[in-house]
């Protein structure tokens, strides 16, 4: 979903959850919105998926779009190093961040 679509949707009273995923060992943050019960990346006007290089920049960017809070989803691949079988869902930690 494009940034301008989200901005209009939220400005007119629409609601959706925003999930902020970390990747590249938490050096980048990629926002996604929930559309029809499925996550969809936020894109710019050129269709490129947006990302931020710090949590501060991500929070500012999401606030400019009109979000009051986001769910930060941290990828924790380090459990795999213990040698125990780990499912994909167990490798994430979630926390709500108010903007």
N, C-alpha and C positions, 0 to 999 in steps of 0.2 A: 504494500500500500504506500502511496506517495505521501511525502511530508505534508503537502498542501491539502490533501484529502483528510488527513488526520486532524490537522489544525481546524479545518472547517467543521468536521464532525464534532470535535470536542467543544468548539465555540458555540455550537447550536444545541448543547445539552446531551450529546451522545456520550456513551460510556464504553470503554473497553480497557482491558488490562494491558499493561506494557511490561514486557519481560526484558531485562537487560542482561544478555549473556556475556560472560567473559570467555576469551579464547587467547591463544598464543601465550599461554602461561600468565594470564591476567594482564597482558600489556595492551589489549584492545577490548572494547566493549561494543557489542552489536545489539541494538534495540529491535524488538519484534512486538507486534500487537496481535491480540487474539481476535481472529475473524472467523466466524462460524465454527467456534470451538477448536480452531487450529492456529498455531503461530504463523505469522507472515512477516517477513522482514520489511523494515521501513526503507524506502528508496527515495532518491532525490529525483529531480525533474528529468534527468538523463536515464533513469531506470537503474542506476547503480545503488547497491546496498550501502547504506551509511554505516559508519562506525566511528568510534571516538578513541583517542589514545590515552585518556585518563578518566577516572571516575568523576572528577570535577567537571570536565568538559561534557561528559555524558549527562550529568545531572542538569547542567545549564541548558543543553540542547533539548532535553525532554521537557523542561519547564517552559521553554520558548514555544514548544508545540502545544502546550496547554495541559500537560499531565500534572497532577498533584502528588502522585507517588508512582513508584515503579517497583517491580520485584527483581532484585539482583539475584541472578542464578550463577553461582560459582562452580566451575568445573574442578573437581578434586580427583585427579587421576592417580594420586599417590597411594591410594588404598590398594591398587593393583600390585604395588611393589612388595606387599606382604605375602604374596603367594596364594591368597585365598580367592575363591571365585567371587567376582563382584559383578552385579548387573549394572547396566548403563544408568538406571534410575538412582542407584546408590552412590554414584560418582558426583552428585550435585548437592549443593547446599543452597537454600533459598532464604532471602531476608528482604523484608519490605523496607524501602527507603522513601521517606517523605521529602518532597522537594521544596 
